[in-house]
Amino acid sequence: MADWIKRFSLTGKVALVTGATKGIGFDVCKVLADAGADIAAVGRDAAGLAEVKQAVEALGRKCVTIDADLASTEGPVAAARTALQSFGTIDILVNNAGIALIDNLLEASIEDWDKTMAVNLRAPFLLARELAPKMIAQRSGKIINISSQAGVVALDGHAAYSSSKGGLNMLTKTMTCEWAKHNIQSNAICPTVILTPMGEQVWGDPAKGKPMLDKLPLGRFGKPQEVADLVLYLASPASDLICGETILIDGGFTAL
Protein backbone atom coordinates (compact mmCIF):
# COMPACT_ATOMS: atom_id res chain seq x y z
CA MET A 1 0.00 0.00 0.00
CA ALA A 2 1.34 3.43 -0.96
CA ASP A 3 2.24 5.71 1.95
CA TRP A 4 -0.32 8.35 1.02
CA ILE A 5 -3.08 5.74 1.08
CA LYS A 6 -1.98 4.67 4.57
CA ARG A 7 -2.26 8.27 5.75
CA PHE A 8 -5.92 8.34 4.70
CA SER A 9 -6.77 4.80 5.79
CA LEU A 10 -9.25 4.13 8.59
CA THR A 11 -8.56 0.42 8.80
CA GLY A 12 -9.25 -0.84 12.31
CA LYS A 13 -11.19 2.30 13.31
CA VAL A 14 -14.81 2.66 14.38
CA ALA A 15 -16.91 5.73 13.57
CA LEU A 16 -20.22 6.82 15.08
CA VAL A 17 -22.23 8.95 12.63
CA THR A 18 -25.47 10.71 13.58
CA GLY A 19 -28.10 11.62 11.02
CA ALA A 20 -26.88 8.58 9.10
CA THR A 21 -30.00 7.73 7.14
CA LYS A 22 -29.91 10.43 4.48
CA GLY A 23 -27.95 13.28 2.91
CA ILE A 24 -24.50 14.07 4.27
CA GLY A 25 -24.67 11.42 7.00
CA PHE A 26 -25.43 8.61 4.55
CA ASP A 27 -22.50 9.59 2.35
CA VAL A 28 -20.21 9.96 5.38
CA CYS A 29 -21.01 6.38 6.41
CA LYS A 30 -20.18 5.08 2.93
CA VAL A 31 -16.98 7.10 2.53
CA LEU A 32 -15.62 6.17 5.98
CA ALA A 33 -16.51 2.51 5.45
CA ASP A 34 -14.81 2.57 2.06
CA ALA A 35 -11.69 3.83 3.86
CA GLY A 36 -11.82 0.88 6.26
CA ALA A 37 -13.93 1.99 9.25
CA ASP A 38 -16.72 0.06 10.92
CA ILE A 39 -19.81 2.22 11.48
CA ALA A 40 -22.29 2.90 14.26
CA ALA A 41 -25.10 4.56 12.32
CA VAL A 42 -27.54 6.66 14.37
CA GLY A 43 -30.91 7.77 13.03
CA ARG A 44 -34.69 7.62 13.42
CA ASP A 45 -35.83 6.20 10.07
CA ALA A 46 -35.91 2.38 10.18
CA ALA A 47 -35.85 2.02 6.40
CA GLY A 48 -32.95 4.46 6.14
CA LEU A 49 -31.00 2.63 8.82
CA ALA A 50 -31.50 -0.64 6.96
CA GLU A 51 -30.31 1.01 3.75
CA VAL A 52 -27.14 2.46 5.28
CA LYS A 53 -26.37 -0.88 6.95
CA GLN A 54 -26.63 -2.60 3.58
CA ALA A 55 -24.40 0.02 1.93
CA VAL A 56 -21.71 -0.25 4.62
CA GLU A 57 -21.73 -4.05 4.68
CA ALA A 58 -21.47 -4.11 0.89
CA LEU A 59 -18.10 -2.40 1.39
CA GLY A 60 -17.00 -5.21 3.69
CA ARG A 61 -17.36 -3.33 6.97
CA LYS A 62 -19.47 -3.93 10.07
CA CYS A 63 -22.45 -1.64 10.69
CA VAL A 64 -24.52 -1.39 13.87
CA THR A 65 -27.68 0.70 13.53
CA ILE A 66 -29.00 2.68 16.50
CA ASP A 67 -32.44 4.28 16.72
CA ALA A 68 -32.16 7.35 18.94
CA ASP A 69 -34.09 10.57 19.48
CA LEU A 70 -31.38 13.21 19.64
CA ALA A 71 -33.87 15.89 20.67
CA SER A 72 -34.13 14.22 24.08
CA THR A 73 -31.49 14.19 26.81
CA GLU A 74 -31.60 10.39 26.98
CA GLY A 75 -31.25 9.67 23.24
CA PRO A 76 -27.65 10.80 22.66
CA VAL A 77 -26.43 9.14 25.85
CA ALA A 78 -28.16 5.86 25.01
CA ALA A 79 -26.80 5.96 21.45
CA ALA A 80 -23.23 6.45 22.65
CA ARG A 81 -23.50 3.69 25.23
CA THR A 82 -25.01 1.26 22.72
CA ALA A 83 -22.15 1.99 20.31
CA LEU A 84 -19.57 1.42 23.05
CA GLN A 85 -21.22 -1.86 24.02
CA SER A 86 -21.15 -2.98 20.39
CA PHE A 87 -17.58 -1.98 19.53
CA GLY A 88 -15.74 -1.39 22.79
CA THR A 89 -14.60 2.04 21.70
CA ILE A 90 -15.44 4.75 19.18
CA ASP A 91 -12.42 6.30 17.44
CA ILE A 92 -14.31 8.84 15.32
CA LEU A 93 -17.43 10.80 16.26
CA VAL A 94 -19.24 12.60 13.44
CA ASN A 95 -21.96 14.85 14.86
CA ASN A 96 -23.92 15.30 11.66
CA ALA A 97 -27.59 15.24 12.69
CA GLY A 98 -29.25 18.62 12.53
CA ILE A 99 -32.54 20.38 12.00
CA ALA A 100 -33.40 23.74 10.44
CA LEU A 101 -36.67 25.33 11.58
CA ILE A 102 -36.71 28.57 9.64
CA ASP A 103 -38.56 31.63 10.92
CA ASN A 104 -37.86 35.28 11.59
CA LEU A 105 -36.97 36.51 15.06
CA LEU A 106 -40.34 38.07 15.82
CA GLU A 107 -42.31 34.93 14.95
CA ALA A 108 -39.95 32.11 15.99
CA SER A 109 -41.51 29.90 18.65
CA ILE A 110 -39.85 28.91 21.91
CA GLU A 111 -40.54 25.27 21.04
CA ASP A 112 -38.68 25.51 17.72
CA TRP A 113 -35.79 27.34 19.42
CA ASP A 114 -35.46 24.70 22.13
CA LYS A 115 -35.71 21.77 19.71
CA THR A 116 -33.06 23.31 17.45
CA MET A 117 -30.66 23.79 20.35
CA ALA A 118 -31.35 20.27 21.62
CA VAL A 119 -30.56 18.52 18.33
CA ASN A 120 -27.89 20.82 16.88
CA LEU A 121 -25.94 21.71 20.02
CA ARG A 122 -26.87 19.69 23.10
CA ALA A 123 -26.77 16.29 21.36
CA PRO A 124 -23.18 16.76 20.08
CA PHE A 125 -22.13 17.79 23.60
CA LEU A 126 -23.76 14.73 25.19
CA LEU A 127 -22.37 12.30 22.60
CA ALA A 128 -18.86 13.71 22.92
CA ARG A 129 -19.03 13.64 26.71
CA GLU A 130 -19.96 9.95 26.65
CA LEU A 131 -17.32 8.93 24.11
CA ALA A 132 -14.37 11.12 25.11
CA PRO A 133 -13.28 9.10 28.18
CA LYS A 134 -12.41 6.09 26.00
CA MET A 135 -10.62 8.36 23.53
CA ILE A 136 -8.66 9.88 26.40
CA ALA A 137 -7.75 6.46 27.73
CA GLN A 138 -6.45 5.30 24.35
CA ARG A 139 -4.84 8.69 23.64
CA SER A 140 -6.45 9.09 20.24
CA GLY A 141 -9.72 10.27 18.82
CA LYS A 142 -11.39 12.39 16.17
CA ILE A 143 -14.48 14.53 16.73
CA ILE A 144 -15.96 16.11 13.62
CA ASN A 145 -18.91 18.44 14.09
CA ILE A 146 -20.98 19.23 11.01
CA SER A 147 -21.77 22.90 11.52
CA SER A 148 -22.79 25.39 8.83
CA GLN A 149 -21.83 28.47 6.90
CA ALA A 150 -24.80 29.95 8.78
CA GLY A 151 -22.84 29.48 12.01
CA VAL A 152 -20.24 31.96 10.71
CA VAL A 153 -22.34 34.51 8.79
CA ALA A 154 -25.93 35.47 9.59
CA LEU A 155 -28.82 34.54 7.33
CA ASP A 156 -32.31 36.00 7.39
CA GLY A 157 -34.76 33.67 9.13
CA HIS A 158 -32.05 31.45 10.59
CA ALA A 159 -31.81 32.82 14.13
CA ALA A 160 -32.16 29.52 15.98
CA TYR A 161 -30.22 27.55 13.40
CA SER A 162 -27.36 30.05 13.17
CA SER A 163 -27.16 30.39 16.94
CA SER A 164 -26.99 26.62 17.37
CA LYS A 165 -24.26 26.26 14.75
CA GLY A 166 -22.27 29.20 16.08
CA GLY A 167 -22.48 27.52 19.46
CA LEU A 168 -21.31 24.26 17.93
CA ASN A 169 -18.26 26.03 16.52
CA MET A 170 -17.36 27.32 19.98
CA LEU A 171 -18.05 23.92 21.53
CA THR A 172 -15.53 22.51 19.04
CA LYS A 173 -12.91 24.99 20.21
CA THR A 174 -13.61 24.16 23.85
CA MET A 175 -13.22 20.46 23.08
CA THR A 176 -9.83 21.35 21.64
CA CYS A 177 -8.85 23.35 24.72
CA GLU A 178 -9.68 20.44 27.01
CA TRP A 179 -8.95 17.33 24.94
CA ALA A 180 -6.21 18.11 22.42
CA LYS A 181 -3.62 17.29 25.10
CA HIS A 182 -4.97 13.73 24.95
CA ASN A 183 -4.35 13.55 21.17
CA ILE A 184 -8.00 14.11 20.32
CA GLN A 185 -8.53 16.33 17.28
CA SER A 186 -11.85 18.22 17.26
CA ASN A 187 -12.89 20.22 14.20
CA ALA A 188 -16.05 21.71 12.72
CA ILE A 189 -17.05 21.65 9.06
CA CYS A 190 -19.19 24.59 7.89
CA PRO A 191 -20.87 23.80 4.55
CA THR A 192 -22.83 26.14 2.36
CA VAL A 193 -26.13 24.88 0.98
CA ILE A 194 -25.78 21.16 0.30
CA LEU A 195 -28.41 19.53 -1.88
CA THR A 196 -29.68 17.09 0.72
CA PRO A 197 -33.42 16.63 1.37
CA MET A 198 -33.19 19.34 4.06
CA GLY A 199 -31.26 21.61 1.69
CA GLU A 200 -33.88 21.13 -1.01
CA GLN A 201 -36.65 21.88 1.48
CA VAL A 202 -35.12 25.19 2.56
CA TRP A 203 -33.51 26.36 -0.69
CA GLY A 204 -35.32 24.43 -3.45
CA ASP A 205 -37.70 27.28 -4.26
CA PRO A 206 -35.90 29.29 -7.00
CA ALA A 207 -37.24 32.51 -5.48
CA LYS A 208 -35.22 31.78 -2.36
CA GLY A 209 -32.43 29.63 -3.79
CA LYS A 210 -31.28 31.87 -6.65
CA PRO A 211 -30.30 34.89 -4.50
CA MET A 212 -28.18 32.57 -2.35
CA LEU A 213 -26.71 30.88 -5.41
CA ASP A 214 -25.79 34.27 -6.85
CA LYS A 215 -23.61 34.88 -3.75
CA LEU A 216 -21.47 31.80 -4.39
CA PRO A 217 -18.50 32.61 -6.65
CA LEU A 218 -18.34 28.94 -7.61
CA GLY A 219 -21.87 29.23 -8.98
CA ARG A 220 -23.36 26.05 -7.54
CA PHE A 221 -24.48 24.44 -4.31
CA GLY A 222 -22.62 21.50 -2.79
CA LYS A 223 -23.07 17.74 -2.94
CA PRO A 224 -23.12 15.47 0.13
CA GLN A 225 -20.05 13.52 -0.98
CA GLU A 226 -17.98 16.70 -1.06
CA VAL A 227 -18.61 17.14 2.66
CA ALA A 228 -18.07 13.42 3.28
CA ASP A 229 -14.65 13.59 1.62
CA LEU A 230 -13.62 16.39 3.98
CA VAL A 231 -14.87 14.30 6.91
CA LEU A 232 -12.61 11.48 5.71
CA TYR A 233 -9.61 13.79 5.71
CA LEU A 234 -10.35 15.04 9.23
CA ALA A 235 -10.96 11.47 10.44
CA SER A 236 -7.67 10.18 9.02
CA PRO A 237 -4.08 10.38 10.31
CA ALA A 238 -3.34 12.83 7.47
CA SER A 239 -5.01 15.62 9.46
CA ASP A 240 -3.49 14.98 12.88
CA LEU A 241 -2.15 18.55 13.20
CA ILE A 242 -5.51 20.15 12.40
CA CYS A 243 -7.36 20.87 15.62
CA GLY A 244 -9.96 23.38 16.77
CA GLU A 245 -10.72 24.65 13.28
CA THR A 246 -14.00 25.74 11.71
CA ILE A 247 -13.46 24.80 8.09
CA LEU A 248 -15.74 26.44 5.54
CA ILE A 249 -16.72 24.44 2.47
CA ASP A 250 -18.81 27.16 0.91
CA GLY A 251 -18.03 27.67 -2.77
CA GLY A 252 -16.37 30.98 -1.93
CA PHE A 253 -19.38 32.53 -0.19
CA THR A 254 -17.37 34.00 2.68
CA ALA A 255 -14.58 35.22 0.37
CA LEU A 256 -16.75 38.12 -0.74
Residue, then its C-alpha position, 0 to 999 in steps of 0.5 A: m500500500a502506498d504511503w499516502i493511502k496509509r495516511f488516509s486509511l481508517t482500517g481498524k477504526v470505528a466511527l459513530v455517525t449521527g443523522a446517518t439515514k440520508g444526505i450528508g450522513f449517509d454519504v459519510c457512512k459510505v466514505l468512511a466505510d470505504a476507507g476501512a472503518d466500521i460504522a455505528a449509524v444513528g438515526r430515526d428512520a428504520a428504512g434508512l438505517a437498513e439502507v445504510k447498513q446494507a451500503v456499509e456491509a457491501l463495502g466489507r465493513k461492520c455496521v450497527t444501527i442505532d435508533a435514537d431521538l437526539a432531541s431528548t437528553e436520553g437519546p444521545v447518551a443511550a446511542a453512545r452507550t449502545a455503540l460502546q457496548s457494540f464496539g468497545t470504543i469509538d475512534i471517530l465521532v461525526n456529529n452530523a444530525g441537525i434540523a433547520l426550523i426557519d422563521n424570523l426573530l419576531e415569529a420564531s416559537i420557543e418550542d422551535w428554538d429549544k428543539t433546534m438547540a437540543v438537536n444541533l448543540r446539546a446532542p453533540f455535547l452529550l455524545a462527545r461527553e460519553l465517548a471522550p473518556k475512551m478516547i482519552a484512555q487510548r490517547s487518540g480520537k477524532i471529533i468532527n462536528i458538522s456545523s454550517q456556513a450559517g454558524v459563521v455569517a448570519l442569514d435572514g430567518h435562521a436565528a435559531y439555526s445560526s445560533s446553534k451552529g455558532g455555538l457548535n463552533m465554539l463547543t468545538k474549540t472548547m473540546t480542543c482546549e480540554w482534549a487536544k492534550h490527549n491527542i483528540q482532534s476536534n474540528a467543525i465543518c461549515p458547509t454552504v447549501i448542500l443539496t440534501p433533502m433538508g437543503e432542497q426543502v429550505w432552498g429548493d424554491p428558486a425565489k429563495g435559492k437563486p439569490m443565495l446561489d448568486k452569492l457563491p463565486l463557484g456558482r453552484f451548491g454543494k453535494p453530500q459527498e464533497v462534505a463526506d470527503l472532507v470528513l474522511y480527511l479530518a478522520s484520518p491520520a493525514s489531518d493529525l495537526i488540524c485541531g480546533e478549526t472551523i473549516l468552511i466548504d462554501g463555494g467561496f461565499t465567505a470570500l466576498 
